[in-house]
Amino acid sequence: MFFVLASLFLVQFTIAQDPWIEWGKILNLRCMENQKNENDCELLQDAFEEIFEKVAITVLNKVPISSYKLYQLTTQSPYVIFGERIVDLAVSRLMNNMKSETEIEKSLENDLITWVAKTAQEQAGDFLRAIKEDKFFEDEEVKKYLAERRGIVLDDLKKMKDEDFDNLNKHNSPKKDL
């Protein structure tokens, strides 16, 4: 019996990764794809994980959600789109010679706070509204990616009103201040 329980714990532990570790791995892969050297990518990954962990722990202490549930949400549409944007911005900042850990953390903190807090509260409407309003997403390749890979049709979002987005937020509840 003990062996079975220990095995179940081990399986759960290995499946339930912390989101900052998993997204740090994604960032490192993107960085290496851009042919940056391994040391720069590791520095960026460390800084990203450190600030993400700090933000996530603060949010997890205020919102009744597990670290694993937060990770699951960050990999679902529309939340994943903003995670990808943050990763791409971080790699871009590294490529523009913003190399110190302090500089990277300062540039990432606000993006991560917004993304993690709204994701934890399942504010999908806020993310979709941001996609509707952001000119970045009007690029034809990006629109195609949104539709084909993430199931989001920008033309449909353009037709939606503010109250439609508000209704998509979890339980249509007011946002909590974090």
Buried (B, 14 or more C-beta within 10 A) or exposed (E): EEEEEEEEEEEEEEEEBBBBBBBBEBBBBBBBEBEBEEEBBBBBBBBBBBBBBBBBBBBBEBBEBEBBBBBBBBEEBBBBBBBBBBBEEBBEBBBEEBBEBEBBBEBBBEBBBBBBBBBBBBBBBBBBBBBBEEEEBEEEEBBEBBBEEBEBEBEEBEEBEEEEBBEBBEEEEEEEEB
